[in-house]
Amino acid sequence: MKKILFILMAIFLVATMLVGCNNEKNNNTSSGLKDGATLSDIVDKIQSEIGIAMGSPVDDTVLKDIFGINKEDIEEYTGQMSMVMASSDTFLIVKVKEGKVEDVKAALEKRKETIIQGQYLPAEIEKANAGKIYTNGNYVALMVLGDTMVEEGQDFDSAKAQEEIKKAEDIVNSFF
């Protein structure tokens, strides 16, 4: 009887070790970024594939004063915003502390509204209106991006603005 109990316990122990050492990737989108990916990688890819006109990095002062986000509510962040007066280009991605996602989303919604109100060029207004607050688990991003250049005689429209935001969203999703 003791031998059978010992063998069963050994089998259970080995099975537990095998399950615990499973090498499969976790596909839960709320678990975080893919192995080795960083928030800076996301911003770099946004900058290279979509662009931010004369982008300037978001620092702690800008995070608090312009975006209205308390540093105590987040774990990390990175982003850029345009230094061109007539551009609404803004991209900020934040890893938020547990229980603070709604606070950060509200701050980013407020910032998006401020961007919209500050625009006077029709294409930039469309781009700002198409902007999106993106959420994936504890990650929240403000995306107001896109090329507003159109062929001569054509107007920039909301469909083009939506396409540009979709492209940004696809880029961000590729890191999760």
JOCOR-V551047 format. One record per helix or strand of 2 or more residues. SS is the DSSP state (H for helix, E for strand). FROM is the first residue (numbers start at 0). TO is the last residue. If there is no record, write none. Layout:
BEGIN
ss=SS from=FROM to=TO
ss=SS from=FROM to=TO
END
This chain:
BEGIN
ss=H from=1 to=19
ss=H from=28 to=30
ss=H from=38 to=48
ss=E from=54 to=56
ss=H from=59 to=64
ss=H from=70 to=72
ss=E from=73 to=81
ss=E from=89 to=95
ss=H from=100 to=116
ss=H from=121 to=129
ss=E from=131 to=135
ss=E from=138 to=143
ss=H from=157 to=172
END
